Amino acid sequence: MKNDKIKLFLVDDDVVFLKLLEIEFLQHADFEIETYITGELCLASLSHNPDVIILDYLLDGIDKTAMNGILTLDKIKAYNPDIPVVMLSAQDKIEVAIDCMHHRAFDYVVKSETAFLRLQKIITTIFKYKKMEKELNWYMKRM
């Protein structure tokens, strides 16, 4: 039987927020979730082929020398440019969001009470795009 669960990587140095996010996703949909507290640990596990990565912007709460979210994002995109990465940050600054988009993030979400709902909507959008892309590829091969 093929595993149809969406594989989600959650990467955040705030372990409490990370656990809350994991619980929210597990309660609301059929996800396979891997959590990481550093970008380095996430990068070491990219061979697990995540469908989506939700990545914290700063990532230096536990280890001040840890790789930040933007550098992690760049390395994820170098490994596989097709993995959608949604950046997450407590910073509500437009410059931060623009910076993330310049580095090819799929979207940017500010940590708040509504963050989980936004993330859910974004993941739904990502899979609508992927489905349309597959259908288009199938159609193009038939022409």
DOGU-391836 format. One line per 4 residues: number of its first residue (from 1); their letters; for each residue x, y, z of N, C-alpha, C, CB. Coordinates in nm, 4 decimals, padded with zeros to 6 digits. Glycine has a CB too. Layout:
BEGIN
NUM	a	X/Y/Z/X/Y/Z/X/Y/Z/X/Y/Z ~ ...
***
This chain:
BEGIN
1	mknd	00.0841/-00.1206/00.0000/00.0000/00.0000/00.0000/00.0875/00.1254/00.0000/-00.0951/00.0007/00.1229 ~ 00.0570/00.2169/-00.0885/00.1341/00.3408/-00.0994/00.0979/00.4330/00.0177/00.1071/00.4115/-00.2365 ~ 00.2010/00.4949/00.0735/00.1786/00.5877/00.1832/00.1379/00.7233/00.1258/00.3054/00.6005/00.2722 ~ 00.0126/00.7641/00.1498/-00.0364/00.8903/00.0958/-00.0284/01.0057/00.1946/-00.1775/00.8738/00.0505
5	kikl	00.0324/00.9808/00.3080/00.0457/01.0887/00.4056/00.1423/01.1944/00.3533/00.0941/01.0338/00.5417 ~ 00.1127/01.3184/00.3862/00.2027/01.4279/00.3518/00.3157/01.4284/00.4537/00.1275/01.5660/00.3490 ~ 00.4395/01.4230/00.4032/00.5541/01.4257/00.4952/00.5937/01.5710/00.5188/00.6752/01.3432/00.4382 ~ 00.5866/01.6095/00.6439/00.6083/01.7473/00.6847/00.7292/01.7545/00.7765/00.4832/01.8044/00.7544
9	flvd	00.8226/01.8431/00.7454/00.9332/01.8725/00.8368/00.8991/02.0026/00.9084/01.0716/01.8831/00.7604 ~ 00.9060/02.0010/01.0398/00.8884/02.1222/01.1200/01.0242/02.1542/01.1813/00.7767/02.1040/01.2315 ~ 01.0746/02.2752/01.1579/01.2074/02.3128/01.2053/01.1967/02.4422/01.2849/01.3069/02.3286/01.0867 ~ 01.2180/02.4318/01.4161/01.2100/02.5499/01.5026/01.2898/02.5255/01.6293/01.0627/02.5841/01.5370
13	ddvv	01.3624/02.6272/01.6729/01.4433/02.6127/01.7941/01.3618/02.6340/01.9220/01.5592/02.7107/01.7908 ~ 01.2374/02.6789/01.9073/01.1477/02.6937/02.0223/01.0755/02.5595/02.0395/01.0444/02.8141/02.0020 ~ 01.1273/02.4766/02.1317/01.0759/02.3393/02.1435/00.9288/02.3330/02.1832/01.1575/02.2629/02.2445 ~ 00.8830/02.4298/02.2619/00.7420/02.4313/02.3028/00.6537/02.4616/02.1812/00.7180/02.5366/02.4159
17	flkl	00.6913/02.5640/02.1053/00.6155/02.5987/01.9843/00.6189/02.4829/01.8843/00.6724/02.7277/01.9191 ~ 00.7348/02.4204/01.8717/00.7524/02.3072/01.7808/00.6563/02.1937/01.8169/00.8983/02.2571/01.7846 ~ 00.6475/02.1619/01.9454/00.5587/02.0545/01.9919/00.4123/02.0916/01.9690/00.5832/02.0249/02.1415 ~ 00.3765/02.2162/01.9978/00.2381/02.2616/01.9763/00.1995/02.2517/01.8290/00.2205/02.4066/02.0255
21	leie	00.2909/02.2934/01.7424/00.2664/02.2863/01.5986/00.2486/02.1412/01.5543/00.3818/02.3521/01.5209 ~ 00.3350/02.0533/01.6035/00.3264/01.9109/01.5698/00.1907/01.8537/01.6130/00.4420/01.8320/01.6370 ~ 00.1485/01.8842/01.7347/00.0203/01.8358/01.7871/-00.0953/01.8876/01.7014/00.0015/01.8797/01.9346 ~ -00.0919/02.0175/01.6673/-00.1972/02.0766/01.5821/-00.2081/02.0020/01.4493/-00.1683/02.2266/01.5561
25	flqh	-00.0935/01.9808/01.3839/-00.0965/01.9131/01.2543/-00.1465/01.7693/01.2672/00.0424/01.9144/01.1910 ~ -00.1024/01.6989/01.3687/-00.1448/01.5601/01.3869/-00.2943/01.5500/01.4170/-00.0649/01.4953/01.4994 ~ -00.3495/01.6498/01.4850/-00.4920/01.6474/01.5185/-00.5810/01.6816/01.3988/-00.5199/01.7444/01.6319 ~ -00.5294/01.7590/01.3048/-00.6140/01.8111/01.1976/-00.5991/01.7427/01.0625/-00.5865/01.9536/01.1806
29	adfe	-00.4961/01.6615/01.0455/-00.4797/01.5967/00.9148/-00.3866/01.4768/00.9276/-00.4245/01.6968/00.8098 ~ -00.3805/01.4031/00.8193/-00.3020/01.2811/00.8166/-00.1599/01.3103/00.7679/-00.3693/01.1759/00.7270 ~ -00.0780/01.3615/00.8576/00.0593/01.3970/00.8238/00.1576/01.2979/00.8832/00.0914/01.5377/00.8721 ~ 00.2696/01.2842/00.8161/00.3844/01.2165/00.8750/00.4797/01.3314/00.9077/00.4503/01.1051/00.7765
33	iety	00.5132/01.3462/01.0358/00.5880/01.4649/01.0782/00.7237/01.4289/01.1372/00.5075/01.5441/01.1801 ~ 00.8241/01.5052/01.0947/00.9562/01.4969/01.1552/00.9879/01.6367/01.2070/01.0659/01.4453/01.0525 ~ 01.0359/01.6446/01.3312/01.0677/01.7754/01.3890/01.2176/01.7875/01.4142/00.9896/01.7973/01.5203 ~ 01.2668/01.9085/01.3946/01.4094/01.9369/01.4135/01.4258/02.0703/01.4837/01.4847/01.9373/01.2782
37	itge	01.5253/02.0776/01.5734/01.5476/02.2032/01.6466/01.6585/02.2879/01.5850/01.5816/02.1734/01.7916 ~ 01.7251/02.2345/01.4809/01.8248/02.3150/01.4098/01.8135/02.2899/01.2595/01.9685/02.2822/01.4599 ~ 01.8619/02.3871/01.1836/01.8671/02.3721/01.0388/01.9604/02.2590/00.9992/01.9116/02.5023/00.9732 ~ 02.0698/02.2440/01.0743/02.1668/02.1389/01.0454/02.1020/02.0003/01.0518/02.2843/02.1469/01.1434
41	lcla	02.0199/01.9765/01.1537/01.9522/01.8469/01.1684/01.8517/01.8249/01.0548/01.8803/01.8385/01.3053 ~ 01.7830/01.9309/01.0161/01.6889/01.9230/00.9038/01.7635/01.8846/00.7764/01.6143/02.0579/00.8845 ~ 01.8733/01.9537/00.7480/01.9509/01.9281/00.6260/02.0037/01.7847/00.6224/02.0678/02.0270/00.6156 ~ 02.0435/01.7342/00.7389/02.0970/01.5978/00.7473/01.9898/01.4935/00.7153/02.1547/01.5720/00.8871
45	slsh	01.8623/01.5338/00.7195/01.7521/01.4393/00.6981/01.6764/01.4617/00.5678/01.6559/01.4476/00.8125 ~ 01.7267/01.5469/00.4795/01.6560/01.5754/00.3542/01.6347/01.4515/00.2674/01.7322/01.6787/00.2754 ~ 01.7173/01.3494/00.2875/01.7009/01.2255/00.2110/01.5693/01.1542/00.2469/01.8204/01.1315/00.2364 ~ 01.5027/01.1971/00.3543/01.3716/01.1411/00.3924/01.2611/01.1964/00.3009/01.3393/01.1738/00.5417
49	npdv	01.2982/01.2855/00.2099/01.2070/01.3415/00.1092/01.0803/01.4066/00.1647/01.1675/01.2341/00.0152 ~ 01.0949/01.5184/00.2355/00.9749/01.5870/00.2842/00.8942/01.6464/00.1687/01.0135/01.6976/00.3835 ~ 00.7619/01.6513/00.1854/00.6752/01.7159/00.0864/00.6740/01.8669/00.1078/00.5314/01.6594/00.0945 ~ 00.6822/01.9072/00.2342/00.6812/02.0493/00.2714/00.7700/02.0658/00.3942/00.5345/02.1012/00.2998
53	iild	00.8404/02.1800/00.4002/00.9192/02.2123/00.5194/00.8693/02.3449/00.5746/01.0727/02.2191/00.4870 ~ 00.8404/02.3458/00.7034/00.8056/02.4699/00.7728/00.9283/02.5049/00.8568/00.6729/02.4547/00.8627 ~ 00.9864/02.6208/00.8275/01.1186/02.6548/00.8776/01.1193/02.7881/00.9506/01.2178/02.6581/00.7640 ~ 01.1716/02.7883/01.0724/01.1843/02.9105/01.1503/01.2905/03.0009/01.0879/01.2195/02.8783/01.2972
57	ylld	01.2702/03.1301/01.0994/01.3602/03.2285/01.0384/01.4929/03.2422/01.1138/01.2914/03.3637/01.0319 ~ 01.4884/03.2460/01.2461/01.6117/03.2724/01.3218/01.6915/03.1479/01.3593/01.5779/03.3466/01.4463 ~ 01.6290/03.0537/01.4279/01.6915/02.9256/01.4642/01.8147/02.9331/01.5551/01.7299/02.8559/01.3410 ~ 01.8302/03.0406/01.6308/01.9487/03.0490/01.7175/01.9148/03.0569/01.8661/02.0312/03.1693/01.6793
61	gidk	01.7935/03.0144/01.9012/01.7493/03.0219/02.0398/01.8227/02.9267/02.1329/01.6036/02.9945/02.0470 ~ 01.8611/02.8102/02.0818/01.9295/02.7106/02.1642/02.0799/02.7255/02.1488/01.8852/02.5676/02.1261 ~ 02.1236/02.7392/02.0247/02.2661/02.7470/01.9944/02.2894/02.8734/01.9118/02.3159/02.6185/01.9179 ~ 02.3592/02.9697/01.9698/02.3829/03.0983/01.9019/02.4655/03.0819/01.7742/02.4538/03.1952/01.9965
65	tamn	02.5368/02.9703/01.7602/02.6181/02.9480/01.6399/02.5427/02.8654/01.5351/02.7493/02.8775/01.6771 ~ 02.4175/02.8302/01.5647/02.3394/02.7481/01.4711/02.3137/02.8246/01.3417/02.2053/02.7051/01.5348 ~ 02.2997/02.7504/01.2351/02.2682/02.8064/01.1037/02.1311/02.8739/01.1099/02.2708/02.6957/00.9934 ~ 02.1182/02.9929/01.0505/01.9877/03.0599/01.0530/01.8946/03.0025/00.9461/02.0047/03.2117/01.0323
69	gilt	01.7706/03.0459/00.9502/01.6693/02.9925/00.8603/01.6965/03.0219/00.7131/01.5358/03.0474/00.8976 ~ 01.7484/03.1413/00.6834/01.7751/03.1779/00.5435/01.8851/03.0900/00.4844/01.8151/03.3267/00.5331 ~ 01.9921/03.0683/00.5600/02.1003/02.9820/00.5116/02.0495/02.8382/00.4955/02.2218/02.9863/00.6091 ~ 01.9682/02.7940/00.5910/01.9075/02.6600/00.5824/01.8198/02.6512/00.4574/01.8233/02.6285/00.7105
73	ldki	01.7388/02.7548/00.4335/01.6527/02.7609/00.3150/01.7365/02.7502/00.1869/01.5703/02.8922/00.3145 ~ 01.8457/02.8254/00.1807/01.9330/02.8206/00.0626/01.9876/02.6799/00.0401/02.0494/02.9201/00.0777 ~ 02.0260/02.6132/00.1479/02.0830/02.4780/00.1356/01.9754/02.3760/00.0964/02.1501/02.4357/00.2684 ~ 01.8531/02.3945/00.1468/01.7417/02.3069/00.1060/01.7179/02.3237/-00.0437/01.6108/02.3395/00.1868
77	kayn	01.7142/02.4480/-00.0909/01.6885/02.4762/-00.2323/01.8029/02.4251/-00.3205/01.6686/02.6274/-00.2539 ~ 01.9258/02.4264/-00.2683/02.0396/02.3718/-00.3432/02.0264/02.2197/-00.3544/02.1742/02.4098/-00.2748 ~ 01.9743/02.1574/-00.2491/01.9551/02.0118/-00.2475/01.8417/01.9716/-00.3415/01.9255/01.9624/-00.1041 ~ 01.7285/02.0419/-00.3290/01.6131/02.0136/-00.4141/01.5272/02.1397/-00.4244/01.5297/01.8937/-00.3577
81	pdip	01.5371/02.2111/-00.5371/01.4630/02.3373/-00.5515/01.3111/02.3208/-00.5507/01.5038/02.4048/-00.6789 ~ 01.2626/02.1959/-00.5658/01.1182/02.1734/-00.5717/01.0515/02.1526/-00.4355/01.0907/02.0550/-00.6576 ~ 01.1291/02.1445/-00.3287/01.0667/02.1282/-00.1962/01.0104/02.2638/-00.1535/01.1704/02.0736/-00.0894 ~ 00.8787/02.2730/-00.1331/00.8221/02.3995/-00.0865/00.8619/02.4233/00.0598/00.6670/02.3992/-00.1018
85	vvml	00.9138/02.5436/00.0868/00.9547/02.5795/00.2225/00.8744/02.7019/00.2650/01.1093/02.6074/00.2305 ~ 00.8049/02.6886/00.3782/00.7283/02.7997/00.4334/00.8069/02.8523/00.5529/00.5819/02.7558/00.4744 ~ 00.8418/02.9795/00.5469/00.9182/03.0408/00.6562/00.8228/03.0884/00.7654/01.0044/03.1593/00.6041 ~ 00.8688/03.0752/00.8862/00.7897/03.1087/01.0044/00.8737/03.1988/01.0921/00.7442/02.9807/01.0821
89	saqd	00.8171/03.3075/01.1405/00.8960/03.3963/01.2255/00.8083/03.4757/01.3205/00.9784/03.4909/01.1406 ~ 00.8664/03.5106/01.4334/00.7984/03.5979/01.5285/00.8080/03.7430/01.4794/00.8599/03.5831/01.6714 ~ 00.8941/03.7668/01.3817/00.9159/03.9024/01.3308/00.8076/03.9409/01.2310/01.0542/03.9139/01.2654 ~ 00.7392/04.0489/01.2624/00.6324/04.0972/01.1758/00.6845/04.2145/01.0924/00.5077/04.1393/01.2593
93	kiev	00.7962/04.1920/01.0232/00.8571/04.2991/00.9441/00.8497/04.2615/00.7964/01.0052/04.3244/00.9877 ~ 00.8078/04.3545/00.7142/00.7956/04.3282/00.5705/00.9315/04.2930/00.5097/00.7353/04.4503/00.4984 ~ 01.0399/04.3535/00.5612/01.1742/04.3263/00.5073/01.2093/04.1789/00.5245/01.2806/04.4151/00.5773 ~ 01.1702/04.1219/00.6388/01.1991/03.9812/00.6671/01.1229/03.8929/00.5673/01.1603/03.9447/00.8146
97	aidc	00.9974/03.9242/00.5465/00.9157/03.8473/00.4515/00.9738/03.8564/00.3107/00.7696/03.8979/00.4521 ~ 01.0134/03.9764/00.2690/01.0712/03.9960/00.1354/01.2016/03.9184/00.1221/01.0955/04.1461/00.1077 ~ 01.2836/03.9224/00.2276/01.4098/03.8488/00.2285/01.3838/03.6995/00.2056/01.4849/03.8711/00.3625 ~ 01.2855/03.6457/00.2754/01.2507/03.5036/00.2615/01.2062/03.4719/00.1190/01.1396/03.4654/00.3611
101	mhhr	01.1257/03.5596/00.0604/01.0754/03.5353/-00.0743/01.1890/03.5431/-00.1774/00.9647/03.6367/-00.1089 ~ 01.2844/03.6347/-00.1548/01.4013/03.6439/-00.2442/01.4823/03.5146/-00.2429/01.4912/03.7623/-00.2033 ~ 01.4784/03.4446/-00.1310/01.5523/03.3185/-00.1168/01.4656/03.1985/-00.1550/01.6032/03.3026/00.0274 ~ 01.3558/03.2243/-00.2257/01.2689/03.1209/-00.2827/01.1839/03.0448/-00.1808/01.3522/03.0234/-00.3575
105	afdy	01.1461/03.1125/-00.0724/01.0478/03.0527/00.0189/00.9134/03.0516/-00.0541/01.0386/03.1326/00.1564 ~ 00.8310/02.9515/-00.0253/00.6985/02.9453/-00.0876/00.6081/03.0529/-00.0281/00.6352/02.8048/-00.0688 ~ 00.6237/03.0744/00.1043/00.5421/03.1744/00.1730/00.6079/03.2080/00.3059/00.3962/03.1236/00.1944 ~ 00.5506/03.3065/00.3734/00.6035/03.3553/00.5004/00.4872/03.3716/00.5970/00.6810/03.4901/00.4821
109	vvks	00.5011/03.3162/00.7169/00.3942/03.3235/00.8169/00.4503/03.3791/00.9469/00.3299/03.1838/00.8404 ~ 00.3790/03.4763/01.0034/00.4183/03.5326/01.1333/00.3602/03.4442/01.2431/00.3690/03.6815/01.1489 ~ 00.4444/03.4120/01.3427/00.3967/03.3309/01.4554/00.2915/03.4110/01.5311/00.5148/03.2897/01.5505 ~ 00.1719/03.3536/01.5408/00.0602/03.4196/01.6085/-00.0454/03.3140/01.6373/00.0011/03.5370/01.5220
113	etaf	-00.1591/03.3581/01.6898/-00.2683/03.2639/01.7189/-00.3213/03.2039/01.5895/-00.3829/03.3341/01.7963 ~ -00.3088/03.2763/01.4794/-00.3645/03.2280/01.3523/-00.2601/03.1569/01.2650/-00.4246/03.3446/01.2749 ~ -00.1386/03.1420/01.3136/-00.0305/03.0829/01.2332/-00.0663/02.9433/01.1834/00.0985/03.0765/01.3148 ~ -00.1225/02.8601/01.2700/-00.1534/02.7232/01.2282/-00.2551/02.7211/01.1141/-00.2063/02.6424/01.3469
117	lrlq	-00.3596/02.8025/01.1243/-00.4609/02.8072/01.0188/-00.4002/02.8539/00.8875/-00.5765/02.8995/01.0591 ~ -00.3121/02.9542/00.8946/-00.2441/03.0030/00.7737/-00.1596/02.8912/00.7125/-00.1551/03.1265/00.8063 ~ -00.0864/02.8199/00.7979/-00.0007/02.7110/00.7489/-00.0842/02.6026/00.6819/00.0815/02.6506/00.8645 ~ -00.1965/02.5707/00.7431/-00.2865/02.4692/00.6846/-00.3338/02.5102/00.5460/-00.4080/02.4459/00.7759
121	kiit	-00.3730/02.6375/00.5317/-00.4204/02.6889/00.4021/-00.3075/02.6851/00.2992/-00.4747/02.8338/00.4169 ~ -00.1875/02.7214/00.3402/-00.0724/02.7232/00.2492/-00.0411/02.5815/00.2015/00.0516/02.7854/00.3186 ~ -00.0431/02.4852/00.2927/-00.0146/02.3459/00.2555/-00.1209/02.2948/00.1578/-00.0091/02.2550/00.3821 ~ -00.2461/02.3303/00.1809/-00.3536/02.2932/00.0887/-00.3261/02.3521/-00.0500/-00.4913/02.3418/00.1423
125	tifk	-00.2852/02.4785/-00.0535/-00.2525/02.5453/-00.1799/-00.1370/02.4752/-00.2499/-00.2175/02.6927/-00.1557 ~ -00.0325/02.4405/-00.1755/00.0832/02.3712/-00.2324/00.0381/02.2427/-00.3020/00.1878/02.3394/-00.1223 ~ -00.0504/02.1673/-00.2379/-00.0914/02.0396/-00.2962/-00.1882/02.0562/-00.4119/-00.1540/01.9528/-00.1908 ~ -00.2610/02.1668/-00.4143/-00.3436/02.1964/-00.5326/-00.2518/02.2234/-00.6513/-00.4382/02.3189/-00.5068
129	ykkm	-00.1449/02.3008/-00.6286/-00.0474/02.3295/-00.7345/00.0175/02.2010/-00.7849/00.0606/02.4268/-00.6836 ~ 00.0591/02.1159/-00.6895/00.1265/01.9911/-00.7276/00.0338/01.9025/-00.8102/00.1745/01.9150/-00.6023 ~ -00.0923/01.8963/-00.7722/-00.1900/01.8146/-00.8449/-00.2098/01.8718/-00.9858/-00.3262/01.8091/-00.7680 ~ -00.2226/02.0044/-00.9961/-00.2399/02.0677/-01.1273/-00.1173/02.0439/-01.2151/-00.2655/02.2190/-01.1115
133	ekel	00.0005/02.0501/-01.1544/00.1249/02.0280/-01.2276/00.1297/01.8851/-01.2834/00.2467/02.0542/-01.1360 ~ 00.0915/01.7871/-01.2002/00.0893/01.6473/-01.2440/-00.0082/01.6286/-01.3594/00.0516/01.5545/-01.1272 ~ -00.1274/01.6886/-01.3461/-00.2287/01.6764/-01.4501/-00.1812/01.7419/-01.5796/-00.3609/01.7395/-01.4039 ~ -00.1158/01.8551/-01.5676/-00.0644/01.9245/-01.6852/00.0441/01.8411/-01.7532/-00.0093/02.0631/-01.6464
137	nwym	00.1344/01.7846/-01.6738/00.2406/01.6989/-01.7290/00.1801/01.5776/-01.8000/00.3372/01.6525/-01.6168 ~ 00.0793/01.5171/-01.7384/00.0115/01.4024/-01.7990/-00.0502/01.4434/-01.9329/-00.0977/01.3462/-01.7036 ~ -00.1159/01.5572/-01.9323/-00.1823/01.6073/-02.0526/-00.0810/01.6377/-02.1629/-00.2638/01.7331/-02.0199 ~ 00.0311/01.7020/-02.1264/00.1342/01.7389/-02.2239/00.1956/01.6147/-02.2884/00.2441/01.8232/-02.1566
141	krm	00.2105/01.5071/-02.2126/00.2666/01.3834/-02.2668/00.1724/01.3204/-02.3694/00.2954/01.2840/-02.1536 ~ 00.0437/01.3457/-02.3556/-00.0569/01.2885/-02.4452/-00.0655/01.3633/-02.5774/-00.1927/01.2886/-02.3779 ~ -00.0138/01.4845/-02.5830/-00.0279/01.5678/-02.7034/00.0677/01.5273/-02.8127/-00.0060/01.7131/-02.6697
***
